[in-house]
């Protein structure tokens, strides 16, 4: 039971979990070990200060130079898809890991971005005629909603504007009323379920279950060409890198500290004179914007956006990927999305029947044994190593 | 006008099914802070129990489904969930993993395609616009609510349940075995989901994904009704059932869910913690 643990001032460290891998730290009786637990960002010292940027640079080189050379186009396309998911995961890491808002509806924002991009590409390919699926479902005139999306600048703006506005609206309505925790999770999940039904039902407007697909031309480039796909991969990787740095800066800023404080003690933050609702709403909107960008990149990379890609299940799968990677570290969230993406592809190719069992078992194991995910395991290992070195 | 009236039993019976599902959720959520995503699979378990017992008789299926689903809930609580108290959002992901496994298990055991359960002779037909099967579902829900109310307010065990829900620590200090109460609550709540599964066989086919169609709406009932509140769950379930069926009737199915969502968000502006709130002095 976590009975009296909330009396500890735990602003920086994540809330103490009873089942967390116990830090191999002999608890000194009566000692002033208030902060307790291994710090994920590493200890003081120049080595540790440089470790983060060095690791980031190394990963950037691998992603931008090695991968495009080493992987064949099909595999590179898969990686680009996982990196799109990683962008969504980054937003979830920010909202859930840092802000404590468990959002189960990121698929909604992913979908808004994706459909905005898809509508532009459809109109561009149709070249003044009606998009093919509208002809098939008997629509005679271009719906008014579609009109402005023929303009690339408008469509690209909507990729970010639509999700952000929607998240601001929902966040303002929900967080102002201090609806939080599980209630918020349930509401976002209901939103994802409702959007899927809406998209499927409006066949003539959205392409129904099939969604928007059959794209040929992407800003003058042939989408089927390997060179276009390689270029798209580089764009996705760059966008992920930039957003990662931005999120990292945000977390380090005063705003980021406030966000973590809201996660760990919303009422205390309110008593200090801050407004938690604003902090949460803004963060939720940022994470929604990231999901929108990811959706827009996903469309040319994978070639389709459909309701099945943004419902309750895909939204939850991404949250679980973040949990597997480690929700308290942004890098963990990104890593989780890529690892889970690969795992899904591999196992559904090799062992299609067993995949759901494996996935289910994996969640149960991660939540029970390593609630801080891969990043938590790595931090614990690092901690063991440094304390051993200190002992020697 | 006739269409409007015809919609009434449909809305009420959907509300009744939602109520049966939400009763279990609201107690496990209110008492233990557990968000059980595998609750939908207990519905499925109840429905498949009915399918397996088709030759034996429909009325045998009711207690059987209650016990089967209840035991599944008991085992889930005992093996996994009790390690997670105080981490409600983690239980959501944990139980989702369980739900994936149970769905796949159903697919392997009974096959992926839906199966049909023949409703018993005496539930076919109806009086006027009231089909017997929908009447039966409503009666089932009414009975369950009365039984739960009696359990909570007329038995010692039920009083302990309310005590733990209101203040777990104080209940524990007063000598109540909270772990036992938790297990029992889980058994009853999951069992009711099984009963909902039996009811669902009367109005549609049974498939491995049966639970997923109802779980999101059932959670909305919990949110709108207020945690752990019997009255709240009853009103919210009926309201949501009617809202669903009338929104579908007047607009179309694809807009109905969006309307329901907007109504719920609007409702939370007025009552952020649902219809009935358990008053406490605790902050969070």
Boltz contact constraints between the chains, C-beta under 6 A:
constraints:
  - contact:
      token1: [A, 2]
      token2: [B, 86]
      max_distance: 6.0
  - contact:
      token1: [A, 19]
      token2: [B, 83]
      max_distance: 6.0
  - contact:
      token1: [A, 102]
      token2: [B, 89]
      max_distance: 6.0
  - contact:
      token1: [A, 173]
      token2: [B, 265]
      max_distance: 6.0
  - contact:
      token1: [A, 177]
      token2: [B, 268]
      max_distance: 6.0
  - contact:
      token1: [A, 177]
      token2: [B, 272]
      max_distance: 6.0
  - contact:
      token1: [A, 178]
      token2: [B, 272]
      max_distance: 6.0
  - contact:
      token1: [A, 179]
      token2: [B, 268]
      max_distance: 6.0
  - contact:
      token1: [A, 179]
      token2: [B, 272]
      max_distance: 6.0
  - contact:
      token1: [A, 182]
      token2: [B, 35]
      max_distance: 6.0
  - contact:
      token1: [A, 182]
      token2: [B, 88]
      max_distance: 6.0
  - contact:
      token1: [A, 183]
      token2: [B, 223]
      max_distance: 6.0
  - contact:
      token1: [A, 186]
      token2: [B, 219]
      max_distance: 6.0
  - contact:
      token1: [A, 186]
      token2: [B, 223]
      max_distance: 6.0
  - contact:
      token1: [A, 189]
      token2: [B, 216]
      max_distance: 6.0
  - contact:
      token1: [A, 190]
      token2: [B, 216]
      max_distance: 6.0
  - contact:
      token1: [A, 190]
      token2: [B, 220]
      max_distance: 6.0
  - contact:
      token1: [A, 190]
      token2: [B, 261]
      max_distance: 6.0
  - contact:
      token1: [A, 193]
      token2: [B, 216]
      max_distance: 6.0
  - contact:
      token1: [A, 194]
      token2: [B, 257]
      max_distance: 6.0
  - contact:
      token1: [A, 194]
      token2: [B, 258]
      max_distance: 6.0
  - contact:
      token1: [A, 194]
      token2: [B, 261]
      max_distance: 6.0
  - contact:
      token1: [A, 197]
      token2: [B, 254]
      max_distance: 6.0
  - contact:
      token1: [A, 197]
      token2: [B, 257]
      max_distance: 6.0
  - contact:
      token1: [A, 198]
      token2: [B, 254]
      max_distance: 6.0
  - contact:
      token1: [A, 198]
      token2: [B, 258]
      max_distance: 6.0
  - contact:
      token1: [A, 201]
      token2: [B, 254]
      max_distance: 6.0
  - contact:
      token1: [A, 267]
      token2: [B, 283]
      max_distance: 6.0
  - contact:
      token1: [A, 316]
      token2: [B, 96]
      max_distance: 6.0
  - contact:
      token1: [A, 320]
      token2: [B, 93]
      max_distance: 6.0
  - contact:
      token1: [A, 323]
      token2: [B, 93]
      max_distance: 6.0
  - contact:
      token1: [A, 356]
      token2: [B, 100]
      max_distance: 6.0
  - contact:
      token1: [A, 356]
      token2: [B, 104]
      max_distance: 6.0
  - contact:
      token1: [A, 357]
      token2: [B, 101]
      max_distance: 6.0
  - contact:
      token1: [A, 357]
      token2: [B, 104]
      max_distance: 6.0
  - contact:
      token1: [A, 359]
      token2: [B, 100]
      max_distance: 6.0
  - contact:
      token1: [A, 360]
      token2: [B, 97]
      max_distance: 6.0
  - contact:
      token1: [A, 360]
      token2: [B, 100]
      max_distance: 6.0
  - contact:
      token1: [A, 360]
      token2: [B, 101]
      max_distance: 6.0
  - contact:
      token1: [A, 363]
      token2: [B, 93]
      max_distance: 6.0
  - contact:
      token1: [A, 363]
      token2: [B, 97]
      max_distance: 6.0
  - contact:
      token1: [A, 364]
      token2: [B, 94]
      max_distance: 6.0
  - contact:
      token1: [A, 364]
      token2: [B, 97]
      max_distance: 6.0
  - contact:
      token1: [A, 367]
      token2: [B, 90]
      max_distance: 6.0
  - contact:
      token1: [A, 367]
      token2: [B, 93]
      max_distance: 6.0
  - contact:
      token1: [A, 367]
      token2: [B, 94]
      max_distance: 6.0
